[in-house]
Amino acid sequence: MERTQRQVDRLDRLVNDLLDVSRIRAGKLDLRLEPADLAEIVREAVREQRMAWPSRPIELTLPEAPVRIEEDADRI
């Protein structure tokens, strides 16, 4: 079930990405920017990749301090 859920999540992201492309082309993409820590976003992405492909090595070196950015959490 976990693997199926990951695949459904990936498909959902793909569909949303395609919709965003349409919105960008139409000039109608609305972003909801808020403060975030880029280092934590990258760590989470790496955790997801490690879960999806446990046999693939991923090396990650990030600063200890937060890397502050403004981002749209739904689209990053």
PyMOL Python script that loads the backbone (N, CA, C, O; Angstrom):
from pymol import cmd

cmd.read_pdbstr("""\
ATOM      1  N   MET A   1       0.811  -1.200   0.000  1.00  0.00           N
ATOM      2  CA  MET A   1       0.000   0.000   0.000  1.00  0.00           C
ATOM      3  C   MET A   1       0.859   1.271   0.000  1.00  0.00           C
ATOM      4  O   MET A   1       0.530   2.264  -0.649  1.00  0.00           O
ATOM      5  N   GLU A   2       1.966   1.210   0.744  1.00  0.00           N
ATOM      6  CA  GLU A   2       2.833   2.390   0.816  1.00  0.00           C
ATOM      7  C   GLU A   2       3.397   2.740  -0.557  1.00  0.00           C
ATOM      8  O   GLU A   2       3.442   3.909  -0.941  1.00  0.00           O
ATOM      9  N   ARG A   3       3.820   1.727  -1.283  1.00  0.00           N
ATOM     10  CA  ARG A   3       4.369   1.973  -2.620  1.00  0.00           C
ATOM     11  C   ARG A   3       3.295   2.517  -3.553  1.00  0.00           C
ATOM     12  O   ARG A   3       3.557   3.419  -4.350  1.00  0.00           O
ATOM     13  N   THR A   4       2.094   1.973  -3.455  1.00  0.00           N
ATOM     14  CA  THR A   4       0.981   2.468  -4.275  1.00  0.00           C
ATOM     15  C   THR A   4       0.691   3.925  -3.949  1.00  0.00           C
ATOM     16  O   THR A   4       0.464   4.730  -4.852  1.00  0.00           O
ATOM     17  N   GLN A   5       0.697   4.269  -2.668  1.00  0.00           N
ATOM     18  CA  GLN A   5       0.443   5.653  -2.271  1.00  0.00           C
ATOM     19  C   GLN A   5       1.512   6.587  -2.824  1.00  0.00           C
ATOM     20  O   GLN A   5       1.194   7.681  -3.290  1.00  0.00           O
ATOM     21  N   ARG A   6       2.770   6.171  -2.778  1.00  0.00           N
ATOM     22  CA  ARG A   6       3.851   7.002  -3.346  1.00  0.00           C
ATOM     23  C   ARG A   6       3.620   7.225  -4.836  1.00  0.00           C
ATOM     24  O   ARG A   6       3.819   8.333  -5.335  1.00  0.00           O
ATOM     25  N   GLN A   7       3.202   6.183  -5.549  1.00  0.00           N
ATOM     26  CA  GLN A   7       2.957   6.313  -6.984  1.00  0.00           C
ATOM     27  C   GLN A   7       1.786   7.253  -7.255  1.00  0.00           C
ATOM     28  O   GLN A   7       1.839   8.058  -8.185  1.00  0.00           O
ATOM     29  N   VAL A   8       0.738   7.156  -6.452  1.00  0.00           N
ATOM     30  CA  VAL A   8      -0.407   8.063  -6.589  1.00  0.00           C
ATOM     31  C   VAL A   8       0.038   9.494  -6.318  1.00  0.00           C
ATOM     32  O   VAL A   8      -0.363  10.415  -7.029  1.00  0.00           O
ATOM     33  N   ASP A   9       0.863   9.687  -5.295  1.00  0.00           N
ATOM     34  CA  ASP A   9       1.381  11.025  -4.991  1.00  0.00           C
ATOM     35  C   ASP A   9       2.206  11.573  -6.151  1.00  0.00           C
ATOM     36  O   ASP A   9       2.098  12.752  -6.490  1.00  0.00           O
ATOM     37  N   ARG A  10       3.018  10.734  -6.752  1.00  0.00           N
ATOM     38  CA  ARG A  10       3.839  11.177  -7.902  1.00  0.00           C
ATOM     39  C   ARG A  10       2.950  11.572  -9.075  1.00  0.00           C
ATOM     40  O   ARG A  10       3.191  12.587  -9.728  1.00  0.00           O
ATOM     41  N   LEU A  11       1.922  10.769  -9.340  1.00  0.00           N
ATOM     42  CA  LEU A  11       0.994  11.082 -10.429  1.00  0.00           C
ATOM     43  C   LEU A  11       0.265  12.388 -10.153  1.00  0.00           C
ATOM     44  O   LEU A  11       0.073  13.198 -11.059  1.00  0.00           O
ATOM     45  N   ASP A  12      -0.139  12.593  -8.911  1.00  0.00           N
ATOM     46  CA  ASP A  12      -0.811  13.833  -8.531  1.00  0.00           C
ATOM     47  C   ASP A  12       0.098  15.036  -8.757  1.00  0.00           C
ATOM     48  O   ASP A  12      -0.343  16.061  -9.276  1.00  0.00           O
ATOM     49  N   ARG A  13       1.370  14.912  -8.367  1.00  0.00           N
ATOM     50  CA  ARG A  13       2.325  16.009  -8.596  1.00  0.00           C
ATOM     51  C   ARG A  13       2.505  16.285 -10.079  1.00  0.00           C
ATOM     52  O   ARG A  13       2.586  17.441 -10.494  1.00  0.00           O
ATOM     53  N   LEU A  14       2.567  15.221 -10.882  1.00  0.00           N
ATOM     54  CA  LEU A  14       2.741  15.394 -12.324  1.00  0.00           C
ATOM     55  C   LEU A  14       1.555  16.148 -12.930  1.00  0.00           C
ATOM     56  O   LEU A  14       1.744  17.073 -13.720  1.00  0.00           O
ATOM     57  N   VAL A  15       0.347  15.758 -12.565  1.00  0.00           N
ATOM     58  CA  VAL A  15      -0.850  16.436 -13.071  1.00  0.00           C
ATOM     59  C   VAL A  15      -0.845  17.898 -12.649  1.00  0.00           C
ATOM     60  O   VAL A  15      -1.133  18.781 -13.458  1.00  0.00           O
ATOM     61  N   ASN A  16      -0.516  18.159 -11.381  1.00  0.00           N
ATOM     62  CA  ASN A  16      -0.469  19.545 -10.909  1.00  0.00           C
ATOM     63  C   ASN A  16       0.614  20.344 -11.621  1.00  0.00           C
ATOM     64  O   ASN A  16       0.417  21.523 -11.913  1.00  0.00           O
ATOM     65  N   ASP A  17       1.747  19.726 -11.903  1.00  0.00           N
ATOM     66  CA  ASP A  17       2.804  20.408 -12.660  1.00  0.00           C
ATOM     67  C   ASP A  17       2.326  20.777 -14.057  1.00  0.00           C
ATOM     68  O   ASP A  17       2.599  21.875 -14.542  1.00  0.00           O
ATOM     69  N   LEU A  18       1.622  19.871 -14.696  1.00  0.00           N
ATOM     70  CA  LEU A  18       1.084  20.163 -16.031  1.00  0.00           C
ATOM     71  C   LEU A  18       0.064  21.299 -15.984  1.00  0.00           C
ATOM     72  O   LEU A  18       0.045  22.156 -16.868  1.00  0.00           O
ATOM     73  N   LEU A  19      -0.776  21.306 -14.964  1.00  0.00           N
ATOM     74  CA  LEU A  19      -1.728  22.407 -14.804  1.00  0.00           C
ATOM     75  C   LEU A  19      -1.005  23.723 -14.565  1.00  0.00           C
ATOM     76  O   LEU A  19      -1.422  24.760 -15.081  1.00  0.00           O
ATOM     77  N   ASP A  20       0.072  23.695 -13.793  1.00  0.00           N
ATOM     78  CA  ASP A  20       0.849  24.913 -13.559  1.00  0.00           C
ATOM     79  C   ASP A  20       1.450  25.446 -14.852  1.00  0.00           C
ATOM     80  O   ASP A  20       1.477  26.657 -15.070  1.00  0.00           O
ATOM     81  N   VAL A  21       1.926  24.561 -15.703  1.00  0.00           N
ATOM     82  CA  VAL A  21       2.480  24.997 -16.996  1.00  0.00           C
ATOM     83  C   VAL A  21       1.405  25.738 -17.787  1.00  0.00           C
ATOM     84  O   VAL A  21       1.676  26.782 -18.380  1.00  0.00           O
ATOM     85  N   SER A  22       0.201  25.204 -17.795  1.00  0.00           N
ATOM     86  CA  SER A  22      -0.904  25.879 -18.494  1.00  0.00           C
ATOM     87  C   SER A  22      -1.186  27.242 -17.886  1.00  0.00           C
ATOM     88  O   SER A  22      -1.413  28.214 -18.607  1.00  0.00           O
ATOM     89  N   ARG A  23      -1.172  27.315 -16.559  1.00  0.00           N
ATOM     90  CA  ARG A  23      -1.425  28.594 -15.885  1.00  0.00           C
ATOM     91  C   ARG A  23      -0.310  29.597 -16.167  1.00  0.00           C
ATOM     92  O   ARG A  23      -0.575  30.785 -16.351  1.00  0.00           O
ATOM     93  N   ILE A  24       0.939  29.122 -16.202  1.00  0.00           N
ATOM     94  CA  ILE A  24       2.067  30.010 -16.503  1.00  0.00           C
ATOM     95  C   ILE A  24       1.917  30.579 -17.902  1.00  0.00           C
ATOM     96  O   ILE A  24       2.079  31.781 -18.112  1.00  0.00           O
ATOM     97  N   ARG A  25       1.609  29.716 -18.855  1.00  0.00           N
ATOM     98  CA  ARG A  25       1.451  30.177 -20.237  1.00  0.00           C
ATOM     99  C   ARG A  25       0.310  31.170 -20.381  1.00  0.00           C
ATOM    100  O   ARG A  25       0.373  32.075 -21.213  1.00  0.00           O
ATOM    101  N   ALA A  26      -0.737  31.005 -19.569  1.00  0.00           N
ATOM    102  CA  ALA A  26      -1.884  31.912 -19.628  1.00  0.00           C
ATOM    103  C   ALA A  26      -1.678  33.150 -18.755  1.00  0.00           C
ATOM    104  O   ALA A  26      -2.525  34.043 -18.733  1.00  0.00           O
ATOM    105  N   GLY A  27      -0.551  33.206 -18.033  1.00  0.00           N
ATOM    106  CA  GLY A  27      -0.284  34.342 -17.160  1.00  0.00           C
ATOM    107  C   GLY A  27      -1.189  34.368 -15.935  1.00  0.00           C
ATOM    108  O   GLY A  27      -1.460  35.438 -15.389  1.00  0.00           O
ATOM    109  N   LYS A  28      -1.661  33.199 -15.497  1.00  0.00           N
ATOM    110  CA  LYS A  28      -2.617  33.144 -14.391  1.00  0.00           C
ATOM    111  C   LYS A  28      -2.138  32.289 -13.221  1.00  0.00           C
ATOM    112  O   LYS A  28      -2.960  31.772 -12.465  1.00  0.00           O
ATOM    113  N   LEU A  29      -0.848  32.134 -13.063  1.00  0.00           N
ATOM    114  CA  LEU A  29      -0.330  31.346 -11.949  1.00  0.00           C
ATOM    115  C   LEU A  29      -0.217  32.245 -10.716  1.00  0.00           C
ATOM    116  O   LEU A  29       0.547  33.210 -10.707  1.00  0.00           O
ATOM    117  N   ASP A  30      -0.975  31.921  -9.695  1.00  0.00           N
ATOM    118  CA  ASP A  30      -0.933  32.673  -8.440  1.00  0.00           C
ATOM    119  C   ASP A  30      -0.035  31.941  -7.454  1.00  0.00           C
ATOM    120  O   ASP A  30      -0.224  30.753  -7.195  1.00  0.00           O
ATOM    121  N   LEU A  31       0.940  32.654  -6.908  1.00  0.00           N
ATOM    122  CA  LEU A  31       1.834  32.074  -5.912  1.00  0.00           C
ATOM    123  C   LEU A  31       1.472  32.610  -4.531  1.00  0.00           C
ATOM    124  O   LEU A  31       1.161  33.789  -4.367  1.00  0.00           O
ATOM    125  N   ARG A  32       1.519  31.722  -3.547  1.00  0.00           N
ATOM    126  CA  ARG A  32       1.305  32.109  -2.156  1.00  0.00           C
ATOM    127  C   ARG A  32       2.647  31.947  -1.435  1.00  0.00           C
ATOM    128  O   ARG A  32       2.949  30.890  -0.880  1.00  0.00           O
ATOM    129  N   LEU A  33       3.429  33.006  -1.459  1.00  0.00           N
ATOM    130  CA  LEU A  33       4.770  32.960  -0.897  1.00  0.00           C
ATOM    131  C   LEU A  33       4.733  33.075   0.620  1.00  0.00           C
ATOM    132  O   LEU A  33       3.964  33.851   1.188  1.00  0.00           O
ATOM    133  N   GLU A  34       5.590  32.276   1.260  1.00  0.00           N
ATOM    134  CA  GLU A  34       5.738  32.326   2.710  1.00  0.00           C
ATOM    135  C   GLU A  34       7.163  31.938   3.061  1.00  0.00           C
ATOM    136  O   GLU A  34       7.833  31.262   2.280  1.00  0.00           O
ATOM    137  N   PRO A  35       7.633  32.359   4.227  1.00  0.00           N
ATOM    138  CA  PRO A  35       9.005  32.031   4.632  1.00  0.00           C
ATOM    139  C   PRO A  35       9.182  30.518   4.802  1.00  0.00           C
ATOM    140  O   PRO A  35       8.270  29.820   5.244  1.00  0.00           O
ATOM    141  N   ALA A  36      10.362  30.032   4.444  1.00  0.00           N
ATOM    142  CA  ALA A  36      10.662  28.606   4.578  1.00  0.00           C
ATOM    143  C   ALA A  36      12.165  28.428   4.701  1.00  0.00           C
ATOM    144  O   ALA A  36      12.940  29.355   4.469  1.00  0.00           O
ATOM    145  N   ASP A  37      12.558  27.218   5.070  1.00  0.00           N
ATOM    146  CA  ASP A  37      13.965  26.844   5.187  1.00  0.00           C
ATOM    147  C   ASP A  37      14.316  25.929   4.013  1.00  0.00           C
ATOM    148  O   ASP A  37      13.887  24.777   3.972  1.00  0.00           O
ATOM    149  N   LEU A  38      15.085  26.436   3.074  1.00  0.00           N
ATOM    150  CA  LEU A  38      15.446  25.666   1.884  1.00  0.00           C
ATOM    151  C   LEU A  38      16.194  24.392   2.247  1.00  0.00           C
ATOM    152  O   LEU A  38      15.993  23.356   1.613  1.00  0.00           O
ATOM    153  N   ALA A  39      17.049  24.452   3.252  1.00  0.00           N
ATOM    154  CA  ALA A  39      17.798  23.257   3.659  1.00  0.00           C
ATOM    155  C   ALA A  39      16.844  22.149   4.100  1.00  0.00           C
ATOM    156  O   ALA A  39      17.060  20.987   3.758  1.00  0.00           O
ATOM    157  N   GLU A  40      15.805  22.480   4.845  1.00  0.00           N
ATOM    158  CA  GLU A  40      14.837  21.477   5.287  1.00  0.00           C
ATOM    159  C   GLU A  40      14.029  20.924   4.117  1.00  0.00           C
ATOM    160  O   GLU A  40      13.706  19.736   4.092  1.00  0.00           O
ATOM    161  N   ILE A  41      13.705  21.769   3.158  1.00  0.00           N
ATOM    162  CA  ILE A  41      12.987  21.308   1.962  1.00  0.00           C
ATOM    163  C   ILE A  41      13.839  20.290   1.213  1.00  0.00           C
ATOM    164  O   ILE A  41      13.331  19.260   0.769  1.00  0.00           O
ATOM    165  N   VAL A  42      15.122  20.573   1.071  1.00  0.00           N
ATOM    166  CA  VAL A  42      16.037  19.652   0.379  1.00  0.00           C
ATOM    167  C   VAL A  42      16.170  18.356   1.175  1.00  0.00           C
ATOM    168  O   VAL A  42      16.155  17.271   0.594  1.00  0.00           O
ATOM    169  N   ARG A  43      16.299  18.459   2.502  1.00  0.00           N
ATOM    170  CA  ARG A  43      16.390  17.244   3.327  1.00  0.00           C
ATOM    171  C   ARG A  43      15.161  16.356   3.139  1.00  0.00           C
ATOM    172  O   ARG A  43      15.287  15.138   3.011  1.00  0.00           O
ATOM    173  N   GLU A  44      13.993  16.954   3.122  1.00  0.00           N
ATOM    174  CA  GLU A  44      12.754  16.187   2.940  1.00  0.00           C
ATOM    175  C   GLU A  44      12.721  15.519   1.564  1.00  0.00           C
ATOM    176  O   GLU A  44      12.305  14.367   1.442  1.00  0.00           O
ATOM    177  N   ALA A  45      13.158  16.239   0.534  1.00  0.00           N
ATOM    178  CA  ALA A  45      13.200  15.652  -0.808  1.00  0.00           C
ATOM    179  C   ALA A  45      14.143  14.452  -0.846  1.00  0.00           C
ATOM    180  O   ALA A  45      13.838  13.438  -1.472  1.00  0.00           O
ATOM    181  N   VAL A  46      15.279  14.570  -0.180  1.00  0.00           N
ATOM    182  CA  VAL A  46      16.238  13.463  -0.139  1.00  0.00           C
ATOM    183  C   VAL A  46      15.653  12.287   0.640  1.00  0.00           C
ATOM    184  O   VAL A  46      15.821  11.136   0.236  1.00  0.00           O
ATOM    185  N   ARG A  47      14.962  12.564   1.765  1.00  0.00           N
ATOM    186  CA  ARG A  47      14.308  11.473   2.516  1.00  0.00           C
ATOM    187  C   ARG A  47      13.326  10.726   1.637  1.00  0.00           C
ATOM    188  O   ARG A  47      13.291   9.495   1.656  1.00  0.00           O
ATOM    189  N   GLU A  48      12.523  11.454   0.864  1.00  0.00           N
ATOM    190  CA  GLU A  48      11.559  10.817  -0.037  1.00  0.00           C
ATOM    191  C   GLU A  48      12.258   9.966  -1.087  1.00  0.00           C
ATOM    192  O   GLU A  48      11.815   8.858  -1.389  1.00  0.00           O
ATOM    193  N   GLN A  49      13.348  10.482  -1.644  1.00  0.00           N
ATOM    194  CA  GLN A  49      14.089   9.723  -2.656  1.00  0.00           C
ATOM    195  C   GLN A  49      14.712   8.472  -2.061  1.00  0.00           C
ATOM    196  O   GLN A  49      14.734   7.421  -2.702  1.00  0.00           O
ATOM    197  N   ARG A  50      15.217   8.577  -0.844  1.00  0.00           N
ATOM    198  CA  ARG A  50      15.807   7.403  -0.185  1.00  0.00           C
ATOM    199  C   ARG A  50      14.742   6.345   0.091  1.00  0.00           C
ATOM    200  O   ARG A  50      15.024   5.150   0.004  1.00  0.00           O
ATOM    201  N   MET A  51      13.529   6.767   0.421  1.00  0.00           N
ATOM    202  CA  MET A  51      12.446   5.804   0.636  1.00  0.00           C
ATOM    203  C   MET A  51      12.033   5.148  -0.682  1.00  0.00           C
ATOM    204  O   MET A  51      11.754   3.950  -0.728  1.00  0.00           O
ATOM    205  N   ALA A  52      11.999   5.942  -1.745  1.00  0.00           N
ATOM    206  CA  ALA A  52      11.572   5.424  -3.043  1.00  0.00           C
ATOM    207  C   ALA A  52      12.604   4.470  -3.642  1.00  0.00           C
ATOM    208  O   ALA A  52      12.232   3.478  -4.267  1.00  0.00           O
ATOM    209  N   TRP A  53      13.898   4.758  -3.459  1.00  0.00           N
ATOM    210  CA  TRP A  53      14.975   3.936  -4.014  1.00  0.00           C
ATOM    211  C   TRP A  53      16.041   3.705  -2.948  1.00  0.00           C
ATOM    212  O   TRP A  53      17.095   4.340  -2.985  1.00  0.00           O
ATOM    213  N   PRO A  54      15.783   2.805  -1.997  1.00  0.00           N
ATOM    214  CA  PRO A  54      16.719   2.601  -0.881  1.00  0.00           C
ATOM    215  C   PRO A  54      18.120   2.159  -1.308  1.00  0.00           C
ATOM    216  O   PRO A  54      19.088   2.425  -0.596  1.00  0.00           O
ATOM    217  N   SER A  55      18.242   1.501  -2.438  1.00  0.00           N
ATOM    218  CA  SER A  55      19.553   1.001  -2.853  1.00  0.00           C
ATOM    219  C   SER A  55      20.416   2.080  -3.517  1.00  0.00           C
ATOM    220  O   SER A  55      21.615   1.878  -3.707  1.00  0.00           O
ATOM    221  N   ARG A  56      19.828   3.202  -3.864  1.00  0.00           N
ATOM    222  CA  ARG A  56      20.576   4.270  -4.537  1.00  0.00           C
ATOM    223  C   ARG A  56      21.227   5.176  -3.500  1.00  0.00           C
ATOM    224  O   ARG A  56      20.528   5.756  -2.669  1.00  0.00           O
ATOM    225  N   PRO A  57      22.547   5.310  -3.532  1.00  0.00           N
ATOM    226  CA  PRO A  57      23.203   6.192  -2.557  1.00  0.00           C
ATOM    227  C   PRO A  57      22.988   7.664  -2.914  1.00  0.00           C
ATOM    228  O   PRO A  57      23.073   8.058  -4.078  1.00  0.00           O
ATOM    229  N   ILE A  58      22.712   8.451  -1.901  1.00  0.00           N
ATOM    230  CA  ILE A  58      22.562   9.900  -2.071  1.00  0.00           C
ATOM    231  C   ILE A  58      23.413  10.565  -1.001  1.00  0.00           C
ATOM    232  O   ILE A  58      23.213  10.331   0.191  1.00  0.00           O
ATOM    233  N   GLU A  59      24.355  11.387  -1.419  1.00  0.00           N
ATOM    234  CA  GLU A  59      25.181  12.142  -0.480  1.00  0.00           C
ATOM    235  C   GLU A  59      24.661  13.564  -0.428  1.00  0.00           C
ATOM    236  O   GLU A  59      24.361  14.169  -1.458  1.00  0.00           O
ATOM    237  N   LEU A  60      24.559  14.088   0.778  1.00  0.00           N
ATOM    238  CA  LEU A  60      23.996  15.418   0.958  1.00  0.00           C
ATOM    239  C   LEU A  60      24.816  16.173   1.993  1.00  0.00           C
ATOM    240  O   LEU A  60      25.045  15.681   3.098  1.00  0.00           O
ATOM    241  N   THR A  61      25.255  17.368   1.629  1.00  0.00           N
ATOM    242  CA  THR A  61      25.966  18.238   2.559  1.00  0.00           C
ATOM    243  C   THR A  61      25.256  19.583   2.548  1.00  0.00           C
ATOM    244  O   THR A  61      25.228  20.283   1.535  1.00  0.00           O
ATOM    245  N   LEU A  62      24.681  19.931   3.699  1.00  0.00           N
ATOM    246  CA  LEU A  62      23.953  21.191   3.823  1.00  0.00           C
ATOM    247  C   LEU A  62      24.469  21.949   5.042  1.00  0.00           C
ATOM    248  O   LEU A  62      25.008  21.341   5.967  1.00  0.00           O
ATOM    249  N   PRO A  63      24.309  23.263   5.050  1.00  0.00           N
ATOM    250  CA  PRO A  63      24.714  24.030   6.225  1.00  0.00           C
ATOM    251  C   PRO A  63      23.812  23.691   7.411  1.00  0.00           C
ATOM    252  O   PRO A  63      22.653  23.320   7.226  1.00  0.00           O
ATOM    253  N   GLU A  64      24.335  23.817   8.606  1.00  0.00           N
ATOM    254  CA  GLU A  64      23.540  23.578   9.814  1.00  0.00           C
ATOM    255  C   GLU A  64      22.484  24.667  10.010  1.00  0.00           C
ATOM    256  O   GLU A  64      21.370  24.400  10.461  1.00  0.00           O
ATOM    257  N   ALA A  65      22.856  25.886   9.666  1.00  0.00           N
ATOM    258  CA  ALA A  65      21.937  27.013   9.848  1.00  0.00           C
ATOM    259  C   ALA A  65      20.839  26.968   8.782  1.00  0.00           C
ATOM    260  O   ALA A  65      21.082  26.514   7.664  1.00  0.00           O
ATOM    261  N   PRO A  66      19.647  27.430   9.117  1.00  0.00           N
ATOM    262  CA  PRO A  66      18.573  27.486   8.120  1.00  0.00           C
ATOM    263  C   PRO A  66      18.956  28.374   6.937  1.00  0.00           C
ATOM    264  O   PRO A  66      19.680  29.357   7.092  1.00  0.00           O
ATOM    265  N   VAL A  67      18.467  28.019   5.779  1.00  0.00           N
ATOM    266  CA  VAL A  67      18.650  28.820   4.567  1.00  0.00           C
ATOM    267  C   VAL A  67      17.275  29.405   4.258  1.00  0.00           C
ATOM    268  O   VAL A  67      16.426  28.728   3.678  1.00  0.00           O
ATOM    269  N   ARG A  68      17.059  30.637   4.636  1.00  0.00           N
ATOM    270  CA  ARG A  68      15.744  31.268   4.544  1.00  0.00           C
ATOM    271  C   ARG A  68      15.422  31.687   3.108  1.00  0.00           C
ATOM    272  O   ARG A  68      16.233  32.307   2.420  1.00  0.00           O
ATOM    273  N   ILE A  69      14.202  31.324   2.682  1.00  0.00           N
ATOM    274  CA  ILE A  69      13.707  31.725   1.366  1.00  0.00           C
ATOM    275  C   ILE A  69      12.224  32.053   1.489  1.00  0.00           C
ATOM    276  O   ILE A  69      11.599  31.764   2.510  1.00  0.00           O
ATOM    277  N   GLU A  70      11.668  32.654   0.451  1.00  0.00           N
ATOM    278  CA  GLU A  70      10.222  32.832   0.305  1.00  0.00           C
ATOM    279  C   GLU A  70       9.787  31.843  -0.766  1.00  0.00           C
ATOM    280  O   GLU A  70      10.337  31.837  -1.867  1.00  0.00           O
ATOM    281  N   GLU A  71       8.790  30.997  -0.447  1.00  0.00           N
ATOM    282  CA  GLU A  71       8.392  29.968  -1.400  1.00  0.00           C
ATOM    283  C   GLU A  71       6.906  29.685  -1.301  1.00  0.00           C
ATOM    284  O   GLU A  71       6.253  30.032  -0.317  1.00  0.00           O
ATOM    285  N   ASP A  72       6.388  29.053  -2.330  1.00  0.00           N
ATOM    286  CA  ASP A  72       5.013  28.558  -2.347  1.00  0.00           C
ATOM    287  C   ASP A  72       5.086  27.065  -2.030  1.00  0.00           C
ATOM    288  O   ASP A  72       5.531  26.277  -2.864  1.00  0.00           O
ATOM    289  N   ALA A  73       4.662  26.681  -0.860  1.00  0.00           N
ATOM    290  CA  ALA A  73       4.819  25.298  -0.381  1.00  0.00           C
ATOM    291  C   ALA A  73       4.167  24.273  -1.310  1.00  0.00           C
ATOM    292  O   ALA A  73       4.658  23.150  -1.421  1.00  0.00           O
ATOM    293  N   ASP A  74       3.093  24.632  -1.966  1.00  0.00           N
ATOM    294  CA  ASP A  74       2.419  23.694  -2.856  1.00  0.00           C
ATOM    295  C   ASP A  74       3.165  23.478  -4.168  1.00  0.00           C
ATOM    296  O   ASP A  74       2.911  22.501  -4.871  1.00  0.00           O
ATOM    297  N   ARG A  75       4.079  24.377  -4.500  1.00  0.00           N
ATOM    298  CA  ARG A  75       4.695  24.303  -5.824  1.00  0.00           C
ATOM    299  C   ARG A  75       6.189  24.087  -5.807  1.00  0.00           C
ATOM    300  O   ARG A  75       6.786  23.925  -6.871  1.00  0.00           O
ATOM    301  N   ILE A  76       6.816  24.078  -4.654  1.00  0.00           N
ATOM    302  CA  ILE A  76       8.284  24.007  -4.664  1.00  0.00           C
ATOM    303  C   ILE A  76       8.788  22.609  -4.955  1.00  0.00           C
ATOM    304  O   ILE A  76       9.998  22.386  -4.998  1.00  0.00           O
TER     305      ILE A  76
END
""", "prot")
cmd.dss("prot")
cmd.show_as("cartoon", "prot")
cmd.util.cbc("prot")
cmd.orient("prot")
